[in-house]
Amino acid sequence: MSLPFEWGVALRFLREGRAQSVLILAGVSVGVGVIVFLTALIDGLQNNLLERTLGTQPHVVVRMPEEEPRALQEAGEGEAIASRTVRPAQRARSIVRWQQVRSTVAGLPGVTSSTPLVSGAALAGRGTASRSVALRGVELETFGPAFRLAERMVAGQPALAGAEALIGTQLAADLGIAVGDRFRLTAGSGVAEVLTVRGLFDLGNRDLNQRWVLVPLRTAQTLLELEGGVTSLELRLAEPFTANEAADVIAGRTGLVAESWMRTNQQLLLGLSAQRSSSNLIQVFVVVAVALGISSVLVVSVVQKGREIGILKAMGTSARRVMGVFLVEGALVGLVGSLIGLLMGVGLSLFFQSLARNPDGTAAFPFALTAELCLRTVAIATVTGVLSAVVPARRAAKLDPIETIRYG
Amino acid sequence: MAEAVTHTGPLVELAGVVRDYGTRVITRALAGVDLIVERGELAALMGPSGSGKSTLLQVLGLLDRPTAGRVRIAGRDTASLSDRELTAFRGDTIGFVFQFHHLLPAFTALENVAMPVWGRLGRLRPGDRAHARELLVAVGLADRLDNRATDLSGGQQQRVAIARALMRDPPLLLADEPTGNLDTASGDQVFELFRRFNRERGTTCLVVTHDPRIAERCDRVIELVDGAIAADRRRR
């Protein structure tokens, strides 16, 4: 009785109706457990998918605009020219004064790193085997960290000098070469060079492992006949989901084409948002089911306690205070139930995570159990508890003391 | 409460009180009751079943509003009070003892006694617990303070209910067949408490009873027949 009336009576009522309280708490716990588990699973999968996508893609790519058709002859006054528009063949072109462009975009807010790239098609061959590959001349000091190359190396060193190359595991298998072996690379221009394999990487993507050949910037410039030039600048942002805005700003500043990863991966983002909506829908239904459960148990409890409520009111307890008792009951049920449910959800997530492991020991289901998720769920459950108690509480507040006492 | 203390006229004044029930078929439970109860009276309210005793007690106890007529308690016209004010005024002025004690089973005897203050103010003040204890001692339950209400006998529960009714020191105590479902010995014990609190504290008591033995021991016996006062005798 040292507590405020509403809290003291709510606690005592909950303790008194033990079976009911246990049932209602179990209902809330299971609901919250499901929400925590599902959300952690779906968020985890989405984060993982995004990480995989962005692990091999820059957030923004800056490159030259495509070459537009140009009229060979202008029509003079009173003349008409029958013409046919022929799109020019696109060739590798360097960004004009790319160092200057780079320092401009690198200084923009939100841009965390920029790396120049010289890319083009090439043919990698050894003996009779040959594969078409994507030649990528990179500045390893900036490219390496952006793509977390060091941790993706499976053999050799993440280092490049002169006529050296880093290739994917799949290409190495296709050509039958290992670290220290040499292979021939012939660019589209016809220029060829013999390169030494310095290391093998695994980007977690079979296509990239088969196609990417990383060489020093200068080597690629030579092979693609782009002395001193680069074909694109690849940027990383502090906040990947601001890529569209950042790309627009960059395009406006430089007059170049800036592609956001969000526009080139629209399908993926659409899929993710569809998944998120369905997960939200499930959560809403769970919350509604839990709310109905709390509400119905409390309504029954109001009916059972009608006589006691009547006597409290006869003794001068205001309707508002009686209502408070049941609102507090709802809040307590929501809070305590959600704390238990949180433990269940977290436990279940950790259990599943420990069951399914990748060969390298990392979790196959990367659950995203964040403090934000936990706090949000507890807050939602508590508010739901209070809201579900509104109907029973109003009912209790409206009870007429005579009715309840007369037929006691 | 202040008015209840400073007011010096009759504690209860009913004038032409009518109470009808039903909308299509109207049952008249009280058919114009005029009643004045002075401070310090111990009155019995008698009458056959259906005579309107309980209705009169509810109207008197401000649990119900009359269809017509005036109810003044401690000089205050209750018709002008809102439901919320009425609840508060009732809590401050009137203590109830019902036939079915109506203790809260989840609470101990002491907690039940302190409940009117807790429910009205939201919190217990420093002296309230001690006051509740004194009241329980006064009704002879010194050794049952921390028993759950459900662990007490019928007579003991009714004594707890009396202690509870007195917790806020109301000028008016209303009892609806307080001895109705008790054996004779327990009933006598319970009635003696009304007698004692009436003498010692000057609490005005109105007791509805079927039991002529109880009525005999009151200062005044009011008899109700068909919703009207048929007899009103003062002893002494």
Interface residues (C-beta under 8 A of the other chain):
Chain A: M1 S2 P4 F5 E6 G8 R12 F13 R15 E16 R307 E308 G310 I311 L312 K313 A314 M315 G316 T317 S318 A319 R321 P401 I402 I405 R406 G408
Chain B: S54 Q58 G61 L63 D64 D83 R84 T87 A88 R90 G91 D92 F96 F98 F100 H102 L104 P105 A106 F107 E111 A114 M115 P116 W118 G119 R120 L121 G122 R123 L124 R129 R164 R168
